[in-house]
């Protein structure tokens, strides 16, 4: 398990890609500010960058399984019946952080209320650097600036997405490099980060009581109990931890299992041995937030570990690597380990 997924990850491994005839096509529509990703003409996902008047960061949205079901929540961009309508900043799959030189990039949204004091940061798409469709893999390289309240960039981001597909799976590798510009950048320990997705209602864990969650600014959000019909999610880590107990634990990967209609799925997010703080802490909530955060050991350990307060000197860069695997059908731990060893 030590080099568990990455002896071949990002080096062209197929990771259970069973059908090699899938054509993965990238199509850039600059007017719509999106790059769509299709597999044999069927939707997989899209990189969207509508701008700060709609979203305060670029995201992948929506994301679909091999069976054509949404694994991501629709609200607030495309609401679906029965969904939760909390946390409007939880859109698709994203990458940001709650305290970067004192700026909150995580909670920023067009729905932000006066109870959030800020200052807020905004991630602005700056370009599609390259795009390559292919039979077995498609690659997309994009750039963005992390802006402070003064509108000046504190970080320059370059992200490579590698998309793969098989008859019964979908894979997204995200490799993100952040470069400090202008001055050093401090990522103060904060539970809200780093790579995350908000899943569809069916993949939430069944809830038995209303919950109240408080963000880093002390602002509380009530998450009510909804009808649990069809709600089938369960978190499970590489260390054998399950359910709500996953929050704040460290693991090489977390698997979220559930059923979308008639399709059983496993949604697996994996850390990389070269990432800071490996194996990462997990910021996973039963209401559908699924995030890996290596930058807040003091928060997730309740002070048992010292603060990291990761500092990036001006002109220096740091790279984060993650993989999202969406596997249709039942995926046991034994089978998963064979796929990612």
C-alpha positions, 0 to 999 in steps of 0.5 A: 500500500505504501506507494499504493496508487501511484507507482503508475498513477499519472504515468499512463496507467489504465487503472481498470480501464477495461475498454480501450475503444472509448473516445474521450473528446474535449470541446471548448466553447469560449462563449459558454466558458466551458470545456465539455468532456464526452465519452463516445459522445456521452457526457462525462463532465465539464470544466466551467469558468463562468466568472465571479458573478456566477461562481467564485472559482472554476469547477468541474460540473457536473460529473457523471458515472459510466452509467450516465448518473450524476454523482454531483449535486445539482443545486445551486446551478441546476436544482433537482427535486429533494436536494439540500440547498445549504452551502451555495459554495459547494459546486461540483468538484473544486480546489480552494482553501479557507485561509490564504494570507487571511483570505477565505477562498472556500466560503465565497459565493454570490450568496454570501451574507453579511454574517460572513466578515471576509476578506474573501478571495476569488479564483479567476480562470485565465486561460486554456493552455492546452487541450488534447482529446484521445482514444484512451485519455484526454488532457486539459491544462488550464490556468487561474489566478487567486486574487485577494480583496485588492484584486491582485494575484497572490497565487498563480495556478496551473492545473492539468486534468487527465480524463480516462474512461472504461466500460464501467468507470470514469477517472479524473486526475488533477495535478495543480501547481500553485506559485506564490507571486508578489509576496509569500503566501501562508495557508493558515491551518483551516478545516475548509479545504482543499480538494472537494466535491459535493455529491448527489442526494442519493450518495449522502449518508442517511440522516437521523437528526438535524445538524448545525455546522460552523465554518471557520468564521464561526458562522453556523449553517443548519442542515435539516433532516430530509426524506431518506428514501433512496439515500444510500451513501457510506464513507469507508477509508483505507484504514477501515474507518466508516461513516461519520467517524471518517471526519478528521482521520487520516487515510490514503483514500476514502471510498463513498459507496451508494446507489444511483437509480439502479447503478451501484457506484463507488466514488474514490478520492485518493491522496498521493505520496508526494503531497504535503501531509500524506496521508491526508486528513479527511473533511467528509460530512454525511450531508455530501461534502467529500474533501481531502485537506492536508493543510490543517493538522492542528484543526483535525487533531484537536490540537494534538498535532502542531499547526502546519501553517504551510508557507510558500515563499515568493516565486516558489511553487507547490504541487498537489496531485489527486485522483477521483475514481468512479467505479460502477458496480460493487467495489470491494477493498480487495478489488480496489487495492488491486486496482491502485497498487 
